[in-house]
Amino acid sequence: MSDDGLIVLRTVRQLLAGAGPVFNQGERVEANTSTLWTYLLALPGLAGVSLNWAAVALGLVCSVAGVGFALDAARRLFGGARWMAPFGALVVVALPPFWDFGTSGLETGLIVGWLGLTWWLLVGRLEAHRSGGGGRAWPVASVLGLAPLVRPDLALFGLAAAAALVVLERGRGWRRIAGLAAVAAALPLAYEVFRAGYYGLLVPGTALAKEASTSRWRQGYHYLRDLTDTYWLVVPVLIGLVAAVLLLVRLRRTATVATAVVVAVPWVSSALLATYVTRVGGDFMHGRMLLPALFCLTLPLAAVPFTRRTAVPVLAMAAWAATSLLALRPAYDTLGPNWIANERLYYVVIVDRPNPIVAEDFVDHPVAPEGVAELAGAPGPSLALPGPGPDGLRWWLFPTPDRPSTITWLNLGVTGELAPLDTRVLDGVGLTHPLATHATSVPDGRIGHDKDLPPEWFVADSGTTETGFVDPAGIAAARAALACPATQELLASYRDPLTLDRFVRNVTGALERTSYRYDRDPRVAAQCLPVE
């Protein structure tokens, strides 16, 4: 279970406890990128099943189902050849990042499952098109519409698949196309209205925390090479190209324009997804954000007819897969170059557990449990903030009689797993704290962690009268910055009671609020000048 997977589980626990889909009670913040994964995990929670184990098991089931759908779609795509060999599917099962993140508590398993199902449904419509265009297309449209709810960037795959669906269905009239578009758009549009009114933003808070609209090509290139070089991915790609050429020669007489369009969907989507991830700088977790693009790349050739013509590439792919399974791993243990981490191994090492999953597995985390214990032992509501001590880092307590108890630490998932649900758990990178979400980033900071809000903001917002180790002048500047009209409106959008008036104001101001930024330096932000 990764730290970010534990972040998801805290939101689910708050939802099941009646506090709503939030990370902290009384603050409407969307801390999870995958909407569908959040609500899907709530189902076993309603039955009293351990959410930690449910996340692991459900991710595994979705991952296996996605690969299964891909295999069957390939079987049908090639006309039910007598002998089929797993081919592209070997690329998926042979990569350790697929194992790690498929059962990490994150939405990777759901992504694989959704991509496999969508591709399987699209190939089904291709079969119907070949036989005269019968059958129902609305299931395909409804599943396509889930793309931004599975993960916003999957809309790239959804749009490509929607274009193919139009090609397949255009012979049945544009009224039908319009109906399918309405089916696909209904749920994501409804949720977007809910998001704007409830959270006050047009995108998940995580998208702003990681500034998903910015360009960091150099870092993205390092992230891409971190995956491709580790597992010699140029080898399966070249083998796949050979197999594709051999199969194209075999199918050239029976292939149609519709077939070509459908087959192009996952390959075009793979290029778009990989380009997007590279553009935004990738991620700090080894391989994770490139897995959807890689899975898309394998879909048309997940399984191939096993003949004398294809035997050599099939055996070559099997040899590469065996090598990857047995020998290929990142050159670093926990943290590698360019701040890219082997996420699973990192937590295995720091908590000294082979497979940390439930709360008890994280009690030996080197920092978070101490802060939770300090806060639990405080005489009243307090802010627990890490700061300098005589022997290194120590936890400082600031009394906050008018605010709930609050703890701030980078590893939100572990801290939120150990802290009670009525304790606010905040971070400086903006995943759960809008003050950090809307602040400017540290230039060339670690990807996904480059907000790094200074402690003055936490102290100023807590209502405490103490300053502790924090500069009093900085605290005063932060208080002045918090009084800026635009920042006051930001705070009200997620803290005020959700009345009808507040909902409407959140919707109408969502665009401006989403783009609002201020300087992370409170002395600059106190001038109330937004950053362009």
N, C-alpha and C positions, 0 to 999 in steps of 0.2 A: 504494500500500500504506500503510494507516494504521498508526500506532504500535500500536494495539490489535490490528490484524491480525498484526503481527510477534510480539506476545505469544502468540497462538495457535500460531504456527509454532514457537516455541521449545519449547512443550509437545510438539508433534508430533515434533520432533527428539529430545527426551529419550525419548519413547516408542520411537522407532525405534532409539535407541542402547541400549535395554534398561534404562533407569532408571525406566520406568513413566510413567504419564500425570501428570507433575509438571512444574513450572517449573524447580525447582532440585533437583539430585541430593541424595538423603538427606532430603528434606522433602516429605511428601505434602500438597501444596496444590493445590486445584482452581482454577486461575487463569483458566479459560475458562468462559464462561456456557453456550455451546452444546456439549453433549457430542457430539452427532451430527456436528457440523462438525469437531471434533477428530479423531474416528476416520475420518471420510470423507477428510480430507486425508492421513491416513496411507497410504492405498491408493496414490496416485501416488508417495509417498515410498518405498514398498517396491520400486517399479520403478525407483528412481533418478532420478526426474524432479525438477527444481528445485521445492522446496516453494513458493517465492515465486511463481513463474509458475503453478504448479498451483492455488494459491489464487485468483489472478486469473482464470484460465481457467475453473475450476470454478464460481466465483461467477457468471461471465458465462453459462455454460451453464445453471445452475440458474435464473437470472433470466429468461432467454429462454424456458426450458421452462415456468416458472410462468405467464408471460403467454400462452404458447401454449395451455396447459391451460385458462386462463380464457376465452380466445377460443372454443375448441371447446365448453366447457361452456355458454357463452352460446348458441352455435349450436343445441345440442341442447335447451336450456331453452326456446327459442322455436320448437321443433318443426321445425327445419331449414328456416327461411324461405329463399326463393330467393336474395334479395340481403341480405347482412349487411354492416354498416359497423362498423369499430372505433370504439368510443365511450369507454367507461370505460378501456380499455387506453391511450388517448391520454394520460390523466392520468398514468399510470405512466411512459410513455416520454418525456414532456415535462418531467419534473422532474429537474434536475441532481442532487439528493441520491440519486435512484435509480441514476443512473450511477455517482456517486462511491462509494457503499457496496455496490453490487452487485459491484464489482471491487476492493474495498478490503482483501481478506483476511479480513474479518469475515463473520459468518453471515447477513448480509442477503440475499444471493443464495439461500442455502438456505431462508430463511424464505419468500421469494417463491415458490420452487419448490414447497415443501411446501404452502403455502396454495393455490396453483393446483391441485396434484395432488389434495389433499383435497377441494376444491370440485368438481373434475371427477369424482371417484369418487362423491361424494354425489349429483350430478346424474344419474350413471349409475344409482344405486339408485332415484332418483325415476322414471326411465324404466322401470325394471323394475317399480316399484310401479304405474305407469300401465297396464302391460301384463299385470298379474296377479300380480306379486310373485315372479317366478322369478329365477334367477341366484344368485351367491354374494355374501354380504355381508361375509365375513371379511377380504377385502383392505381394505375401507373401515375396519373396526375396527382392523386392525393398523397402518395408516397413521395413524389418529387417535391411537393410543397413543403415537406418536412425538412428540406435541406438546411435552411437557415436556423431551424430550431435544433437540429443535430449539432451543427456548428456553423456560424455565419459564413466562413469562407467556403463551405461546401455549396453555397449558392452558385459558384462557378461550375461545378458538376451539374447542378440542377438546371441551369440555363442551357448548357450544352445538350443535356438529355431532353429538355423541353423542345429545343429546336428539332431534334431527331423525331420526337413524337409528332410534331407538326407535319414533317415530311411523310410520316407513316399514315397520318389521319387526314391529310388535306383532301384526299379524294372523296371524303364523306361530308364535305361542306364546311364552310367557315363558321357556321353557327355551332357546329360540334366543337370546333377548335376553341371558340370563345367560351363554351361551357366547360371544357377541360381546363382552360386558363382560370376560370372562376373557382373551380374545385381546388386547383393547386394553390391559389392565392388566398383562399378564405382563412385558413388557420394562421399562417404567418402574419397576415395583415391584422387579424384580430389580436394576436399576441403583441404586435408592434404598438397598437393603440394602448393595450394594457401596460406595456413596458413604459411608454412615454408618460402615462398618467400615474402609474404606481411608483416607478423609479425616477421619473423626470428626465430620462435620457433616451436617445434613439438607438443606442447600442449598449451591450453589456459593459459594466464598469471595467471589466478586464481589458476590453479593447482600448479604452482610454489610458488605463494604467500602463499598458505596453505600447501605447501610441502606434496602433496598427496601421495608421495612414502615412507614417513617415517612411523614408527610404534609407536603408543601411546596407547597401549592396555588398560592401567589403566584408562585413561581419556575416552576412547571409552566405557569401561565397565560402567562407571558412566553415560555416555550419554544414553546407552542402558537401564539401570535401571531407568533413569529419565522418559523414556516413558513407559516402561512395568509396573513399580510400580504405576505410576500415574493413569493408566486406567485399572489396574487389568488384564492385557492382558493374563496372564496365564489362566484366566477363559474362554475367547473365544477360546483359543488354545486347551484347553482340551475338550471343547464342540465340536469343529471341529474335533478332533481326534475320538470322539465317533461317530459323524455322518459319518466320512470317513469309519470307520470299518463297520457300519451298511449298508452303500451303497456298500461296497466291497463285502459283503456277498450276496447282491442282484444281483450284476453285475458279479460275478465270472464266470458264465457260458458263458457270451457274450463278456467279455473283451478280447482284443488281446494284443500282444506285442506292436503293434503300439499305441494302446490306452494308455498303461502303459507309453510308452516313452513320448507321448504328455503331459499326465497329470503330469509327473515328471518335465517337463520344468519349470513351475512357482515355484514349490517347491524347486528345486535345485537352481534356480536363486535367490529365496528369501534367502536361506542360504548363497549363495556367496555374495550377496549385503550386507546383514547384517554383515557378517564377515569382508568385506572390510571396511565398515563404522566404525565398532568397532576398526579395526586395525589402521586406520588413526586418531583416537581420536574423531570421531563423528563430532559434529558441535557446534556452540554457540547458535543456535536457537532450542528451545525445539521441539523435534520430527521430525524436517524437513527432515533430511537426511535418516531417517529410513522409511519414508512413502512409497517409492517404494518397499522396501523389504516386508513391511506389506501388500501392495496391491497385490503383487505377491503371497503371502501366501494364500490369499483369493480367487484367481481366479478360481481354479477347483471347489470350492464349493460356488461360488458367489450366485447361486440359487440351491436348491436341491428339488427332488421330495417330495411332502408333502403327507406322508402316515402315517398309524398308527405306523409304525416302526420309522419314523423320527420326529414325532410330538413333542416328549419330547425335543430333542436337539434344534429343531427350536424355541420352546417356551422359552427354557432356553437362547438361544442367543438373542431373543427379549427382555427378561428381563434384560440381561446384557447391551444391547444397550440402553434401556431406562434409566438405572442407569448412564451410561456414559454420555448420553445427558443431563441429569438433574443435576447430582451431582459431577461427577469426574472432577477435575481440578488440575493443578499443585499446590503444597503446598506453592509456593512463588508467589508474585504478579508480579514483573517485572524481577528481577535478582535473580537466585537461587544459590545453591551450585555448585562448580566447574565451575563457570562463564557461566552457561547455562541460557539463557534469554527467557522469554515469549515474543517473538519478537513483536507480535501485541499489547499486552497490554503495553509494554514499550513505544511504540511511541504514543499510545493513551494518556498515562499519561504525557509524556514530552511536547507534543504539545497541550494538553487539547482539543482534538477533538475526538468524538466517533468513527469516521471512516475516518481518514485522507487519502485523495486520490490525490487531485490536489495541485498545488504549493501553493495556498492560505492557505491550511490547515497546512502548515509547517512553516509559518512566525513566529510562536511563539516558534520555536525550541530555546533552551536556548543559543546556541553558534553560529551556522552557519550563521543565517541572519545578525548578527552584523559584522562578517568578510566580508561577501559579500558587505554590505553597506560601510564599511571602505575602501574596495578596490575600489568600484565605486566612492568614493569621493576623491581618491588619485589624485594628480596633473598630474601624468603620469604612465606608466606601473610600477607595483610594485609587490613585493612578500608579501603576507599577511600571517603571521606566528603567531600562538598562543604562548604566553609566559607569564612569571610572571609579575604581575602588583601590584600596591599598595593594591588593594582590591581583589586579586586573579588573575584569568586568564584575560589577555587582548590581543588585536590584535596589533602586531608590523608590520609596513610597511617598506620594504626595496626597495628603488628605483632600477628598472631594465630597464634602457632605451633601452638596446639591446635585451630584451626578452619580450614575452607577459606577461600580468598581470597573476599572479598565486596566488591561495589560497590553503592552505593545511589544511585538517581536516579529522578526522577519519570517520565521517558520510558522505561518498562520495555522496550517493544518494540525501540527502537533500541539501547539498552544491551545487551539480551539477544541481539540479532542480531549485535552486534560482539564480545561477550565469549564465551570458551570455555564449553562446556556444564558443565565441572566448577567454574566460578566461580559463586558464589551472586550472583544479581542481585535486590536487594530495593528496595522502595519504601516511602514513608511514608504512602501512602493505602490500603494493605492488600490490594492485588490479589494479591500474592505473599508477603506477610509477615503471618502471623496476629497478631503483636504489635500491628500497626497495625489489622488487621481487627477485633479485639475491643476496641479502644480507643474512647473517646467521640469525637464529632466536634467540629470547630470550629463554634461557633454561626454560622449563616448563611454558611458557607463555600461555595466553589464546588462546584456539584453534581458528585458523582463524585470529588471531590478534597478532601473536607472532613474527612478523618481527620487528615492532616498530623502524623505522629508526630514528636515532638522528637528531636534527635540523641542525647540521653542514653541512650535505649533501645537504639540501635544499638551504641553503645560498650559499654554494660553487658552486652549479650548476646554481644558478640564475644569476650570473654575477654581483651582487651588490658589491659595495665597502664598504658598511656599515656592522657592525657586530652586533649591537643591543645588545640583551641579551645573544648572543651565544659566546662561548669561541673562541677568535681569533686563538689560536693555533689549536683548533679542526677544524676550517674552513680551515686553511692552510693545515692541514693533509688531509682533504677531497678533496681539490683541487689537491693535489699530487696523491691521490688515483684515482681521475677521469682521470688523465693523463696516467694511466697504459694502455698498449696496448690492453689488452683483454677488459677492460672497455670501452676504446675508440671505439672498434669494436662493442660492445654491444650498445652504444649510437648511432653509425652510422646506425646500422641495423634497427632502428625504427624512426630515425630523418632525415636521408639523403633522398633526392628526390628518388622516386621509379623508377629508370631507369632499363633497362633490365640487366645491369651489377650488379646493387644492388640486384635485384631479385635473380639472379643466385648465387651471393655470400651469400645471406640470406639462400637459399636452401642448399647449400653445407656446410655451417657452422651451420646449425640449431641444429644438434645433440650436438656439442660441446658447443654451446651457451645455449642450454637448461640445460645442466649440470653445467654451470659455476656459481660459488658462490664465494663471498669474504666476509671478516669479516665486520660486521656492525659497528665496532669501526674504525673510519677513520684512527686512528693512526696505527692500525695494517694493515688495507687495503692499506695504503700508501707504504707498502713494496712490493706490486704487487705480492703477493703470493696467488694463488687461494686456496680455502678451499676444501679439498677432502670430 
